[in-house]
Amino acid sequence: MPTISIFYGIKILMFFDEHNPPHFHAQYAEFHAIILINENCVLEGYLPSRQLKLVLAWAEIHKDELLNNWLSAQSIGKIKKIAPLK
């Protein structure tokens, strides 16, 4: 699972052969959540409140890049890095 971004100790990852709906994975310490790209909400798992707010803010800023990565991963197996939250 390629890491597409890292910020404030949070790793953002995306699989190449994932199932719909479009989503990404966020990991912080022992916590893991699956975040829906279009809805910008947690599908499954848990992140502490502060880290979840950071991930959701980052995802809103980079929604188009995340969707492009999702489509690219599904069609040609390529995923690009995305700038971290600053």
C-alpha positions in Angstrom: 0.0 0.0 0.0 1.8 3.1 -1.2 2.2 6.1 1.1 0.9 9.2 -0.7 1.5 11.7 2.1 2.8 12.1 5.6 2.1 15.0 8.0 2.1 15.4 11.8 2.8 11.7 12.3 -0.2 10.7 10.1 0.4 8.4 7.1 -2.0 8.6 4.2 -2.1 5.4 2.0 -4.0 4.1 -1.0 -4.1 0.6 -2.4 -3.8 -0.1 -6.1 -6.6 -2.7 -6.3 -9.2 -1.5 -3.8 -12.9 -1.8 -3.9 -15.4 1.0 -4.4 -16.3 3.5 -3.1 -13.2 5.7 -3.6 -11.3 6.0 -0.3 -7.9 6.2 1.3 -6.4 4.9 4.5 -5.1 7.1 7.3 -2.8 5.7 10.1 -1.7 7.4 13.3 0.2 5.4 15.9 -1.9 2.3 16.5 -5.1 3.9 15.0 -6.4 3.3 11.4 -9.3 4.7 9.5 -10.7 4.4 6.0 -11.9 7.8 4.7 -14.4 8.2 1.8 -13.0 10.7 -0.7 -16.3 12.1 -2.0 -18.1 12.3 1.3 -15.0 13.3 3.3 -16.0 11.1 6.3 -14.9 7.9 8.1 -16.1 4.7 6.5 -14.5 2.4 9.0 -12.0 2.6 11.9 -11.0 5.4 14.3 -8.5 8.2 14.6 -8.2 10.5 17.6 -10.2 13.7 17.2 -7.3 16.0 16.5 -5.8 13.8 13.9 -9.1 13.1 12.2 -9.7 16.9 11.9 -6.3 17.2 10.3 -6.9 14.3 7.9 -10.4 15.6 6.9 -9.0 19.2 6.3 -6.2 17.7 4.2 -8.6 15.5 2.2 -10.9 18.5 1.5 -8.0 20.5 0.1 -6.7 17.6 -2.0 -10.0 16.0 -3.1 -9.3 16.3 -6.8 -5.8 14.8 -6.4 -7.2 12.0 -4.3 -9.9 11.2 -6.9 -7.3 11.3 -9.7 -5.1 8.9 -7.8 -8.0 6.6 -7.2 -8.9 6.5 -10.9 -5.2 6.1 -11.9 -4.7 3.3 -9.4 -7.7 1.5 -10.7 -6.9 1.9 -14.4 -3.1 1.9 -14.8 -1.8 1.1 -11.3 -0.1 4.4 -10.6 -0.4 6.7 -7.6 1.2 10.1 -7.2 2.4 11.7 -3.9 0.3 14.5 -2.6 1.6 17.5 -0.6 1.3 17.2 3.1 -0.8 19.5 5.3 1.2 22.6 6.2 
